[in-house]
Amino acid sequence: MALNLRASKGFTLLECIVAFFIGILFLVSFVATLDFVVRCWQEENLRGRLRVQLEYNVERIRAETRLSDSNLMVFYPSTGGPYSAVSFPMASRNTDGFFTVGASGITWDKTVVYHVWTNGGNDELRRTTYASFDANPANRQTTLNLLKANGSDGAGSGVTEILMRAPHIELTLNSESPSFDGYAATASRSGIADFGSMRLSAGTHRIQFKIISKNSASTGYGMGLDFLQVSPSGGSREAENLTIDSTSGQAWAIEEMTPYGFWSVNHQAEYVSSAVDHYVTYQFYYDEWMESNFYTMLHSNTCVAGNNPHLTLVSREDSSLSPSWQALGQTEADAESAVSLMDTSVRTIVKGANLSLSGTPQLIRIKFSAPSTGGLQIRSAYFGVKGIGSAFDESVTAKKALYFSNPTVSDASTDGVGAIGDSGPTSSDVIPASSHIWTNWFEYPVSSAQNYLISFSVAASADSCVAAWTPLDVSEVNSFVASGDHPADTSAWPTSSPYNAIEAPQIYATSQIACWYGAGVSTSPIYDTKVDAPNYQTISWSSSGNVSLKIRTLSDPDNASTDWSSVAAVGSSPASLASLDQNRYVQFQATLTSASPYTTLPELDNVEIKWPGQTALVNLSGRYTKRPGYGVFKVWVDGTNPSKPVSIALTVSENFKSKSISETLTSEIRPKNTGR
């Protein structure tokens, strides 16, 4: 038997090399995986250690600041947040575990400062304690500034402990209660600045804005106030409408802010203070709803007008921008064309079905147009009710002569508000090509249930040309045309000479009718007082002309009926609301009515509804103006600073294998032991 000796030779060199490299790859993969796992464990271990340090130190700051008073805190920098250091008072407990309370409150006998100092390439979170409390905030600010700049106050009177050391530590605090820095390189309006909370009872209170310093870049100590908000209802109070209780003697003014952008009601109250301790004190009532810009209201023939917004009727000029009748709409023509008419009379039918009305208008006016190919002149024109006789017996009853006191206007230009009444010329100027003219506004009770006639004559001129609109259905009759000057006729226009009257599908020259309503209604949004039974007291407003208001309350804003007919109107301000149902939600509706000769429009502003606020912790906020010459101010309410939560963010970073590991912890504290 023969043996297979080839099977006993072992591995070839190539097979050994392949096996070797496979083993190397496995080993490298194993080591890389092990290294990745170890690195992840080390990194997470570092993050955990950093988080523990953060939680310990943030909780320590929280515990101490909660037992302090935000009104006595000073921050670095003094010009405004966000801040990087804080100094606050502390009190020692008596043997019974309570604080000593004097005539002015807790007796503060210690001062604590938290700040970050860079030492030997690392940052240190430091806590410095002083065994006394200096009642002068300027002295405390000086000490805080020295600690931030030099790491010590130079006197060595404080005891400093290092709470944490790392390559990078950042302490950030925010509290808008201590001050508001009004400086900015250009005029701008601030965001909502929250000054904190205070306990208020019902009635009139006093809020004071007092200059305490200025930004080093500011050129002055002025103040600009846009509006205030006082919760729980959160109604805005325009600063320029508040009653000034007292000042330190400097001038104040209501300034229009339209050139600088958007301000509430386009104005601010500017106080021209010029030094530290200058102040202005306002009275404000807790609680009320004041509506002074009207933008959120539902408008029917009313609008908001003026740089200092007020409610009024839509102007006649604006009414013409949305005409109530158009030749293009009645004929449904594809486009305007041109027709040569000389020494011709026209009766144009205005079909009531094509009149768009939202009530009974007090005034109307009519627009006559020339095409792009030539001009025309209207010799005379009349408006009236269309008769129901035969084809050419289209009598104009209740005939009204039209007047032309307005200038011609290019079709590319804006129309003016227009003249009113039966005065001026009864013929128009020559209307150039691509131009038009409006008649004077006149009183006429039009209705969409009635058809009307506009009767006019075109002067004899070689280039006389009128705009025309031809309907798709040329069998439709929209006009009657006769030779000569006959617009005043109310009898039939015969088909024989000299009239030679014909029916026409086109509408000639008469392009639009604009209607203006001398009465309008605005309905406010439903306002939430946040009080179940508000006990409404009064409603007041400022107005001119004929203005009346209706007020109603609701228990469920989602079931609000739109029927105001059963609500009685009040016409004089102020008006008692003692008989009003005491429901949580309130709403008002304003009716404005103008009277002939309609030369002035009624106006409404500053609608104010009052009810006694419930004694509660309320919040004060607002928007203010920032300018190159404005200073830093604080706010007092009835002599006390509002209490504002202090937000804390502590960040620590360490290097780990060529990368930075960072952890941040944030918290909010309401000082003076309010339970937050």
Backbone hydrogen bonds, N-H to C=O, Kabsch-Sander energy under -0.5 kcal/mol:
donor,donor_aa,acceptor,acceptor_aa,energy
5,L,3,L,-1.2
7,A,4,N,-0.8
8,S,5,L,-1.2
9,K,6,R,-1.2
16,C,12,T,-1.9
17,I,13,L,-2.3
18,V,14,L,-2.4
19,A,15,E,-2.3
20,F,16,C,-2.4
21,F,17,I,-2.3
22,I,18,V,-2.2
23,G,19,A,-2.1
24,I,20,F,-2.3
25,L,21,F,-2.6
26,F,22,I,-2.2
27,L,23,G,-2.6
28,V,24,I,-2.9
29,S,25,L,-2.5
30,F,26,F,-2.4
31,V,27,L,-2.7
32,A,28,V,-2.9
33,T,29,S,-2.5
34,L,30,F,-2.7
35,D,31,V,-2.9
36,F,32,A,-2.5
37,V,33,T,-2.6
38,V,34,L,-2.6
39,R,35,D,-2.8
40,C,36,F,-2.7
41,W,37,V,-2.5
42,Q,38,V,-3.0
43,E,39,R,-3.0
44,E,40,C,-2.7
45,N,41,W,-2.4
46,L,42,Q,-2.3
47,R,43,E,-2.7
48,G,44,E,-2.6
49,R,45,N,-2.1
50,L,46,L,-2.5
51,R,47,R,-2.7
52,V,48,G,-2.2
53,Q,49,R,-2.0
54,L,50,L,-2.6
55,E,51,R,-2.9
56,Y,52,V,-2.2
57,N,53,Q,-2.3
58,V,54,L,-3.1
59,E,55,E,-1.9
60,R,56,Y,-1.5
61,I,57,N,-2.3
62,R,58,V,-2.8
63,A,59,E,-2.6
64,E,60,R,-1.8
65,T,61,I,-2.7
66,R,62,R,-2.2
67,L,63,A,-0.6
67,L,64,E,-0.6
68,S,65,T,-1.6
72,L,69,D,-1.5
73,M,70,S,-0.9
74,V,87,S,-2.3
76,Y,85,A,-2.0
80,G,77,P,-1.1
83,Y,173,L,-3.4
84,S,76,Y,-2.9
85,A,76,Y,-0.9
86,V,114,Y,-1.9
87,S,74,V,-2.6
88,F,112,V,-2.3
90,M,110,K,-2.5
94,N,98,F,-3.8
97,G,94,N,-2.0
100,T,92,S,-0.6
102,G,100,T,-0.5
102,G,105,G,-3.5
105,G,102,G,-1.2
107,T,100,T,-2.9
108,W,106,I,-0.8
109,D,90,M,-1.5
110,K,90,M,-1.9
111,T,130,Y,-2.1
112,V,88,F,-2.6
113,V,128,T,-2.5
114,Y,86,V,-2.2
115,H,126,R,-1.8
117,W,124,E,-2.4
119,N,117,W,-0.5
119,N,122,N,-3.6
122,N,119,N,-1.5
123,D,166,A,-3.2
124,E,117,W,-2.3
125,L,164,M,-2.6
126,R,115,H,-3.1
126,R,124,E,-0.7
127,R,161,E,-2.3
128,T,113,V,-2.6
129,T,159,V,-2.7
130,Y,111,T,-2.9
135,A,133,F,-0.6
140,R,136,N,-1.7
141,Q,137,P,-2.3
142,T,138,A,-2.0
143,T,139,N,-2.1
144,L,140,R,-2.2
145,N,141,Q,-2.6
146,L,142,T,-2.1
147,L,143,T,-2.1
148,K,144,L,-2.0
149,A,145,N,-2.1
150,N,146,L,-3.1
151,G,146,L,-0.6
151,G,147,L,-1.4
152,S,146,L,-0.6
159,V,129,T,-2.6
160,T,158,G,-0.6
161,E,127,R,-2.4
163,L,125,L,-2.9
163,L,161,E,-0.7
164,M,125,L,-1.0
166,A,123,D,-2.2
168,H,653,S,-1.5
170,E,651,T,-2.8
172,T,170,E,-0.5
172,T,649,A,-2.8
173,L,83,Y,-2.5
174,N,647,S,-1.9
180,F,633,F,-2.2
182,G,180,F,-0.7
182,G,631,G,-2.3
184,A,627,R,-0.8
188,S,626,K,-2.1
190,S,624,Y,-3.3
193,A,622,G,-3.3
194,D,192,I,-0.6
195,F,193,A,-0.7
195,F,620,L,-2.4
196,G,620,L,-0.7
197,S,643,S,-3.5
198,M,618,V,-2.2
200,L,198,M,-0.6
200,L,616,A,-2.5
203,G,286,Y,-2.0
205,H,284,F,-3.3
207,I,282,Y,-2.3
208,Q,636,W,-3.1
209,F,280,V,-2.6
210,K,208,Q,-0.5
210,K,634,K,-2.3
211,I,278,H,-2.7
212,I,632,V,-3.1
213,S,632,V,-1.5
218,S,215,N,-1.5
219,T,628,P,-2.4
221,Y,273,S,-0.6
222,G,629,G,-2.2
223,M,271,Y,-1.9
225,L,269,A,-2.7
226,D,623,R,-1.8
227,F,623,R,-1.3
228,L,237,R,-2.5
229,Q,621,S,-2.9
230,V,235,G,-1.0
231,S,619,N,-2.4
234,G,230,V,-1.1
235,G,230,V,-0.6
237,R,228,L,-3.2
238,E,236,S,-0.5
239,A,226,D,-1.9
241,N,238,E,-1.7
242,L,238,E,-0.6
242,L,239,A,-1.0
243,T,283,Q,-0.7
245,D,281,T,-3.0
246,S,281,T,-1.5
248,S,279,Y,-1.8
253,A,270,E,-2.3
255,E,253,A,-0.6
255,E,268,Q,-2.6
257,M,266,N,-3.1
258,T,266,N,-0.6
260,Y,257,M,-1.9
261,G,257,M,-0.6
261,G,258,T,-1.2
263,W,261,G,-0.6
266,N,263,W,-2.6
267,H,264,S,-1.4
268,Q,255,E,-2.0
269,A,225,L,-2.8
270,E,253,A,-3.1
270,E,268,Q,-0.6
271,Y,223,M,-2.6
272,V,251,A,-2.6
272,V,270,E,-0.6
273,S,271,Y,-1.9
277,D,211,I,-2.9
278,H,275,A,-1.5
280,V,209,F,-1.8
281,T,246,S,-3.3
282,Y,207,I,-2.9
283,Q,243,T,-3.0
284,F,205,H,-2.5
286,Y,203,G,-2.7
287,D,285,Y,-0.6
289,W,609,I,-2.4
291,E,289,W,-0.5
291,E,607,V,-3.0
292,S,290,M,-0.6
297,M,294,F,-1.3
298,L,523,T,-3.1
299,H,297,M,-0.6
300,S,521,V,-2.2
303,C,312,T,-2.7
305,A,310,H,-2.5
310,H,305,A,-1.8
311,L,604,L,-2.9
312,T,303,C,-2.4
313,L,602,P,-0.6
314,V,301,N,-1.7
319,S,315,S,-2.0
320,S,316,R,-1.5
321,L,317,E,-0.5
321,L,318,D,-0.8
322,S,318,D,-0.5
322,S,319,S,-1.1
324,S,513,I,-1.6
325,W,513,I,-1.7
327,A,511,S,-2.4
330,Q,326,Q,-2.2
331,T,327,A,-2.4
332,E,328,L,-1.2
333,A,328,L,-0.6
337,S,468,A,-3.0
339,V,466,V,-2.5
341,L,339,V,-0.6
341,L,464,S,-0.7
343,D,459,A,-0.6
344,T,458,V,-1.2
345,S,482,A,-3.3
346,V,456,F,-3.3
347,R,480,F,-2.7
348,T,346,V,-0.5
348,T,454,I,-2.9
349,I,478,N,-3.0
350,V,452,Y,-3.3
351,K,349,I,-0.7
354,N,351,K,-2.1
355,L,352,G,-1.7
356,S,324,S,-2.8
356,S,354,N,-0.5
357,L,355,L,-0.8
362,Q,516,W,-1.7
363,L,516,W,-2.1
364,I,442,F,-2.3
365,R,514,A,-1.9
367,K,512,Q,-2.6
368,F,437,I,-2.7
369,S,509,A,-2.6
370,A,435,S,-2.6
374,G,371,P,-0.7
376,L,431,I,-1.6
379,R,377,Q,-0.6
379,R,457,S,-2.3
380,S,457,S,-0.6
382,Y,455,S,-2.8
383,F,400,K,-2.2
384,G,453,L,-1.9
385,V,397,T,-1.9
386,K,451,N,-2.1
387,G,395,S,-1.1
389,G,393,D,-0.8
393,D,390,S,-1.1
394,E,392,F,-0.9
395,S,393,D,-1.2
397,T,385,V,-1.8
397,T,395,S,-1.0
400,K,383,F,-2.5
402,L,381,A,-2.4
404,F,425,P,-3.3
409,V,436,H,-3.0
411,D,434,S,-2.6
413,S,410,S,-2.2
421,G,441,W,-2.5
423,S,421,G,-1.4
428,S,378,I,-2.4
431,I,376,L,-4.0
434,S,371,P,-2.2
435,S,432,P,-0.9
436,H,409,V,-2.3
437,I,368,F,-2.1
439,T,366,I,-2.4
440,N,403,Y,-2.9
441,W,419,A,-3.1
442,F,364,I,-2.5
446,V,444,Y,-1.6
450,Q,447,S,-1.5
452,Y,350,V,-2.7
453,L,384,G,-2.8
454,I,348,T,-2.3
455,S,382,Y,-2.2
455,S,453,L,-0.6
456,F,346,V,-2.5
456,F,454,I,-0.5
457,S,380,S,-1.8
458,V,344,T,-3.5
459,A,377,Q,-2.5
461,S,459,A,-0.7
464,S,461,S,-1.5
465,C,375,G,-2.2
466,V,339,V,-3.1
467,A,369,S,-1.5
468,A,337,S,-2.5
469,W,507,I,-1.8
472,L,331,T,-0.8
474,V,472,L,-1.0
476,E,473,D,-1.7
478,N,476,E,-0.6
478,N,504,A,-2.3
479,S,504,A,-2.0
480,F,347,R,-1.8
481,V,502,I,-2.3
482,A,345,S,-2.5
483,S,499,Y,-3.4
484,G,343,D,-3.0
486,H,484,G,-0.8
489,D,486,H,-1.5
493,W,392,F,-1.7
499,Y,496,S,-1.1
500,N,496,S,-2.7
501,A,494,P,-2.2
502,I,481,V,-2.3
504,A,479,S,-2.5
507,I,469,W,-1.6
509,A,467,A,-3.3
510,T,508,Y,-3.3
511,S,367,K,-2.2
511,S,509,A,-1.0
512,Q,367,K,-1.0
513,I,325,W,-2.3
514,A,365,R,-2.4
516,W,363,L,-3.1
518,G,516,W,-0.5
520,G,592,L,-2.3
521,V,300,S,-2.3
522,S,590,A,-2.5
523,T,298,L,-2.3
524,S,588,F,-2.8
527,Y,586,V,-3.1
529,T,527,Y,-0.7
529,T,584,R,-1.6
537,Q,610,K,-3.1
538,T,610,K,-0.5
539,I,575,A,-2.2
540,S,608,E,-2.3
542,S,605,D,-2.8
544,S,603,E,-2.0
546,N,593,T,-0.8
547,V,545,G,-0.9
548,S,591,T,-2.1
549,L,570,V,-2.7
550,K,589,Q,-2.6
551,I,568,A,-0.5
552,R,587,Q,-2.4
554,L,585,Y,-2.7
559,N,556,D,-1.6
560,A,557,P,-0.8
561,S,559,N,-0.5
564,W,562,T,-0.8
567,V,564,W,-1.8
568,A,566,S,-0.5
570,V,549,L,-3.0
575,A,539,I,-2.7
577,L,537,Q,-2.9
580,L,577,L,-1.7
583,N,581,D,-1.7
585,Y,554,L,-2.3
586,V,527,Y,-2.2
587,Q,552,R,-2.3
589,Q,550,K,-2.5
590,A,522,S,-2.9
591,T,548,S,-2.8
592,L,520,G,-2.6
593,T,546,N,-2.4
594,S,518,G,-4.0
598,Y,595,A,-2.6
603,E,544,S,-2.3
604,L,311,L,-2.2
605,D,542,S,-2.7
607,V,291,E,-2.2
608,E,540,S,-3.2
608,E,606,N,-0.5
609,I,289,W,-2.5
610,K,538,T,-2.4
611,W,287,D,-2.0
613,G,286,Y,-1.6
616,A,200,L,-1.7
618,V,198,M,-3.0
618,V,616,A,-0.7
620,L,196,G,-3.0
621,S,229,Q,-2.3
622,G,193,A,-1.1
623,R,227,F,-1.9
625,T,224,G,-2.8
626,K,188,S,-3.2
627,R,182,G,-2.8
630,Y,627,R,-1.4
631,G,222,G,-2.4
632,V,213,S,-3.1
633,F,180,F,-2.2
634,K,210,K,-2.5
635,V,177,S,-0.5
636,W,208,Q,-2.3
637,V,640,T,-3.3
638,D,206,R,-3.0
638,D,636,W,-0.5
640,T,637,V,-1.5
643,S,197,S,-4.0
644,K,642,P,-0.6
646,V,669,I,-3.9
647,S,174,N,-2.3
647,S,645,P,-0.6
648,I,667,S,-3.3
649,A,172,T,-2.6
650,L,665,L,-2.6
651,T,170,E,-2.7
652,V,663,E,-2.4
653,S,168,H,-2.9
654,E,661,I,-2.4
656,F,659,K,-3.7
659,K,656,F,-1.1
661,I,654,E,-3.5
661,I,659,K,-0.5
662,S,660,S,-0.5
663,E,652,V,-2.3
665,L,650,L,-2.1
667,S,648,I,-2.3
669,I,646,V,-2.7
672,K,65,T,-0.6
672,K,68,S,-1.7
673,N,66,R,-4.5
674,T,670,R,-1.0
